[in-house]
Amino acid sequence: MAKRLGRLRRLPEIEYFFPKTLKEVLSLLKKYNRQARVFAGGTDLLPKMKRREVVPKYLIDLSGIPNLKFIKYEKDKGLRIGAATTLSEILESSLVKRRYPILTEAISQMASTQIRNIGTIAGNLCNAVPSADSAPPLIVLKGQLKIVGRGKGRTVLVEDFFKGPDRTVLDSNELVSEIQMPPSIAGARGTYLKHTLRREMDLAIVGVAVCLVPDSKKEICKEIKIALGAVAPIPMRAKKAEEVLRGKQLNDDLIESAAKMASEESKPIDDIRGSAEYRMEIVRSLTKRAIKQSLEKV
Ligand SMILES: Cc1cc2nc3c(=O)[nH]c(=O)nc-3n(C[C@H](O)[C@H](O)[C@H](O)COP(=O)(O)OP(=O)(O)OC[C@H]3O[C@@H](n4cnc5c(N)ncnc54)[C@H](O)[C@@H]3O)c2cc1C
């Protein structure tokens, strides 16, 4: 069963830093290490602090660092989004909408305008809950995270970033500086579908992202990636379901088999928002719909 959320209390005393450069952030992280937390929009972090789930002594705000606020596209390198870019800035980007519409689709289903105006995509990933809405679309887009703070830094696929609920590959003196996506593939179409109990402002009970590359006649599935959210300890690829379709002639029976396979691959638990059995049924139905809707997109 889901753990009971603790009572919200006044924030304990903390020291708050508002650095202007990434270098300053890294030296603060090195100095205070496990006692410090990076703070982006605070939409996940502050409620956790009020519930005493995390009790940092120092907060290091990223929102004043101009070098972490950007959306850039290069034809041969693809898309880069700075870690302090807000969800609203990504949602409003015509570049993202044109080249990576599945990301726009997912963000438009997240939270409210007010939360999106301060919350970041990096914060959504680093918070590492299985229901993070940005994770499935970034996984099917082969997104990577640039991580700095140790040596020369490193890049990690979004797919390999999560270690479990609330856990990622990040060390305490590291942070994500940007999100990267390879150049958009000609002919690729994607869909993100999210099932919630309430229509607005609710976390996913199930999230499904599909990115599909059909042939010119839309008969053969040349390539496909399927990712699932909220149905395992971490956002996951449905690799066996992808195999059902990859390189095959597309038809309703095959799509149904792939959707069934995705449901069998998922590992949901019973919690207050839905039973495992219910979630598996939703995975089947959303995967089928997401594949069909992707095919219908021009
Ligand atoms: C009312 C409400 C509705 C919401 N609805 C949704 C929803 O529909 N879908 C959804 O997925 N989420 C939802 N959320 C959760 C939250 O808004 C998002 O996860 C948001 O994207 C978090 O971003 P942030 O910048 O506020 O992160 P913060 O709260 O600042 O940080 C979250 C965690 O990530 C760490 N962190 C942040 N940035 C970095 C970085 N660059 N490098 C390393 N660590 C970092 C922080 O230290 C912290 O541990 C909702 C929250 C609220 C309050």
The ligand as an SDF file (V2000), in Angstrom:
LIG
                    3D

 53 58  0  0  0  0  0  0  0  0999 V2000
    0.0920   20.5530   -7.3960 C   0  0  0  0  0  0  0  0  0  0  0  0
    1.1750   19.7480   -8.0670 C   0  0  0  0  0  0  0  0  0  0  0  0
    0.8850   19.0580   -9.2210 C   0  0  0  0  0  0  0  0  0  0  0  0
    1.8680   18.2950   -9.8510 C   0  0  0  0  0  0  0  0  0  0  0  0
    1.5440   17.6010  -10.9890 N   0  0  0  0  0  0  0  0  0  0  0  0
    2.4840   16.8330  -11.5910 C   0  0  0  0  0  0  0  0  0  0  0  0
    2.1370   16.0690  -12.7590 C   0  0  0  0  0  0  0  0  0  0  0  0
    1.0230   16.1320  -13.2840 O   0  0  0  0  0  0  0  0  0  0  0  0
    3.1010   15.2800  -13.2900 N   0  0  0  0  0  0  0  0  0  0  0  0
    4.3650   15.1830  -12.7530 C   0  0  0  0  0  0  0  0  0  0  0  0
    5.1810   14.4270  -13.2750 O   0  0  0  0  0  0  0  0  0  0  0  0
    4.7060   15.9010  -11.6530 N   0  0  0  0  0  0  0  0  0  0  0  0
    3.8060   16.7180  -11.0670 C   0  0  0  0  0  0  0  0  0  0  0  0
    4.1390   17.4470   -9.9370 N   0  0  0  0  0  0  0  0  0  0  0  0
    5.5040   17.3440   -9.3910 C   0  0  0  0  0  0  0  0  0  0  0  0
    6.4820   18.5160   -9.7500 C   0  0  0  0  0  0  0  0  0  0  0  0
    5.7940   19.7010   -9.9960 O   0  0  0  0  0  0  0  0  0  0  0  0
    7.3610   18.1730  -10.9600 C   0  0  0  0  0  0  0  0  0  0  0  0
    8.0490   16.9690  -10.6920 O   0  0  0  0  0  0  0  0  0  0  0  0
    8.3590   19.2900  -11.3020 C   0  0  0  0  0  0  0  0  0  0  0  0
    8.8010   19.0930  -12.6080 O   0  0  0  0  0  0  0  0  0  0  0  0
    9.5510   19.3240  -10.3430 C   0  0  0  0  0  0  0  0  0  0  0  0
   10.4570   20.3190  -10.7860 O   0  0  0  0  0  0  0  0  0  0  0  0
   11.0930   21.3910   -9.7820 P   0  0  0  0  0  0  0  0  0  0  0  0
   11.9730   22.2560  -10.6100 O   0  0  0  0  0  0  0  0  0  0  0  0
   10.0570   22.0640   -8.9840 O   0  0  0  0  0  0  0  0  0  0  0  0
   11.9710   20.4340   -8.8580 O   0  0  0  0  0  0  0  0  0  0  0  0
   12.4590   20.7090   -7.3390 P   0  0  0  0  0  0  0  0  0  0  0  0
   11.3270   20.5280   -6.4070 O   0  0  0  0  0  0  0  0  0  0  0  0
   13.2480   21.9640   -7.2500 O   0  0  0  0  0  0  0  0  0  0  0  0
   13.4710   19.4740   -7.1940 O   0  0  0  0  0  0  0  0  0  0  0  0
   13.0310   18.1440   -7.1550 C   0  0  0  0  0  0  0  0  0  0  0  0
   14.2280   17.2360   -6.7700 C   0  0  0  0  0  0  0  0  0  0  0  0
   15.1940   17.2390   -7.8210 O   0  0  0  0  0  0  0  0  0  0  0  0
   16.4420   17.7690   -7.3730 C   0  0  0  0  0  0  0  0  0  0  0  0
   16.9260   18.5890   -8.4910 N   0  0  0  0  0  0  0  0  0  0  0  0
   16.2650   19.5830   -9.1340 C   0  0  0  0  0  0  0  0  0  0  0  0
   16.9770   20.0230  -10.1830 N   0  0  0  0  0  0  0  0  0  0  0  0
   18.1150   19.2990  -10.1960 C   0  0  0  0  0  0  0  0  0  0  0  0
   19.2780   19.2860  -11.0440 C   0  0  0  0  0  0  0  0  0  0  0  0
   19.3840   20.0790  -12.0960 N   0  0  0  0  0  0  0  0  0  0  0  0
   20.2650   18.4010  -10.7660 N   0  0  0  0  0  0  0  0  0  0  0  0
   20.1580   17.5680   -9.7010 C   0  0  0  0  0  0  0  0  0  0  0  0
   19.1090   17.5280   -8.8740 N   0  0  0  0  0  0  0  0  0  0  0  0
   18.0980   18.3880   -9.1090 C   0  0  0  0  0  0  0  0  0  0  0  0
   16.1430   18.5390   -6.0850 C   0  0  0  0  0  0  0  0  0  0  0  0
   17.2620   18.5690   -5.2270 O   0  0  0  0  0  0  0  0  0  0  0  0
   14.9840   17.7210   -5.5350 C   0  0  0  0  0  0  0  0  0  0  0  0
   15.4780   16.5790   -4.8610 O   0  0  0  0  0  0  0  0  0  0  0  0
    3.1800   18.2250   -9.3010 C   0  0  0  0  0  0  0  0  0  0  0  0
    3.4820   18.9550   -8.1290 C   0  0  0  0  0  0  0  0  0  0  0  0
    2.4970   19.6990   -7.5180 C   0  0  0  0  0  0  0  0  0  0  0  0
    2.8460   20.4710   -6.2690 C   0  0  0  0  0  0  0  0  0  0  0  0
  1  2  1  0
  2  3  1  0
  2 52  2  0
  3  4  2  0
  4  5  1  0
  4 50  1  0
  5  6  2  0
  6  7  1  0
  6 13  1  0
  7  8  2  0
  7  9  1  0
  9 10  1  0
 10 11  2  0
 10 12  1  0
 12 13  2  0
 13 14  1  0
 14 15  1  0
 14 50  1  0
 15 16  1  0
 16 17  1  0
 16 18  1  0
 18 19  1  0
 18 20  1  0
 20 21  1  0
 20 22  1  0
 22 23  1  0
 23 24  1  0
 24 25  2  0
 24 26  1  0
 24 27  1  0
 27 28  1  0
 28 29  2  0
 28 30  1  0
 28 31  1  0
 31 32  1  0
 32 33  1  0
 33 34  1  0
 33 48  1  0
 34 35  1  0
 35 36  1  0
 35 46  1  0
 36 37  1  0
 36 45  1  0
 37 38  2  0
 38 39  1  0
 39 40  1  0
 39 45  2  0
 40 41  1  0
 40 42  2  0
 42 43  1  0
 43 44  2  0
 44 45  1  0
 46 47  1  0
 46 48  1  0
 48 49  1  0
 50 51  2  0
 51 52  1  0
 52 53  1  0
M  END
$$$$
